[in-house]
Amino acid sequence: MLLDVVKLRITYGGVVACDNIDLQVNEGSVVGLIGPNGAGKTSFIDALSGYHTPASGQIVFDGDDITGLPAHKRARRGLARTFQSVELFDDLSVEENLLVASEHVGIGKAIHDLFLPIKRSDRTNTDWALGVCGLEDVAKTSPAELPHGQRKLVGVARALAQRPRLVLLDEPAAGLDTDESAVLGGHLRDLPGSGVTVLLVDHDMGLVLSVCDEVYVLDFGKVIAHGTPDEIRDSESVITAYLGSRHQAEQAR
C-alpha cells in the first residue's frame, strides 16, 4: 500500500472539515475522491500534501509516517499535487514551466549554481511529462495562448515533472467541457503505466467513475461510501448526497 490515511480529522478553528477519515491508495492505481461542493475534499488534499496540519490521525506514505512533515519534504519523497487554480508562469513557455518544477532546489544546488551557473538543465522528466500529457506540440508556446483545457493539462504536467510516485489532483476537470474532460481522463488512466499512482479529487462524478479503480465519497467531512465505480454509481447514499433522493435523481435523468 502506497498511502494509508488513518482517522484523519481536520479542523479550522471550531469547524470540522473532515472527521476521522480512513483512506487507502494502492500503488499503481487510480483512486477517486468525490463529493458535493463543501464536502471537505480540498481540505483533505491540503492535509495530505502538508499545507494544513490535521487535528488528529495519521498519514503513512510508502510505510513511513509523514503526518508531521512539511510540504517540501513530502514532495521530495515523491508526493506531488495540483491546485484548483492553474497558476502558471505566462512569461515562460510550457516546457520552461515544467523545467522549473522539475528542479529539486536545495542548499547544495543553490551554492553550485552560484559559482557554476552555466549548466544545461536535465530535460528527462520534463520531456516525459510533456509526452504523458500530450503537450509536445505546444511545448514552446506560452500558457497564455492555450485554451483552458490545455492550461489545466499543463498544471497536471507540471506536477508530473517532479516524477512523483503519487500525484494528488485537486479538481483538474473544473471548467472543462465534456470533450476536454474525456481527453484529461484518458491521460489520467495511462499514468499508472508510467509509474505514477493517482488520487483524483473532483466533483465530476462522470470523470471519476470512468477512470478510477475505486472511489471514496465524502459528504459533510465524512466518508459515506467506498467501492468500485459500479458500486458507487448505484449507492443510495451517494445519490442522496448529490441529488437529494433517488426520486429526484430519476427526475433529473
Number of C-alpha atoms within 10 A of each C-alpha: 12 17 22 18 19 16 15 21 22 25 16 13 7 6 8 15 20 27 20 18 18 17 18 16 20 14 17 18 21 25 25 28 25 26 25 19 14 13 21 21 25 20 19 23 22 19 20 27 25 20 15 17 18 22 16 15 16 21 25 17 21 16 11 11 14 19 21 12 15 14 18 14 13 18 22 13 14 16 24 26 23 22 18 15 12 15 11 19 15 13 12 16 19 28 26 19 23 29 20 17 19 22 16 11 10 9 8 9 12 12 11 13 12 10 8 10 10 9 8 6 11 11 16 12 20 28 18 17 26 24 15 18 22 18 19 16 9 17 20 13 18 19 24 15 12 14 10 17 19 20 19 28 22 27 24 29 29 29 24 28 25 25 25 20 21 28 25 24 25 23 20 26 25 16 12 16 11 12 10 16 19 17 15 23 19 14 17 23 17 15 19 16 11 13 15 20 26 27 23 25 25 24 23 16 19 15 19 23 20 14 22 21 15 20 28 21 25 24 21 18 22 19 20 15 18 18 15 16 21 12 15 20 15 11 16 14 17 24 18 14 17 17 16 13 15 17 11 13 13 10 9 8 5
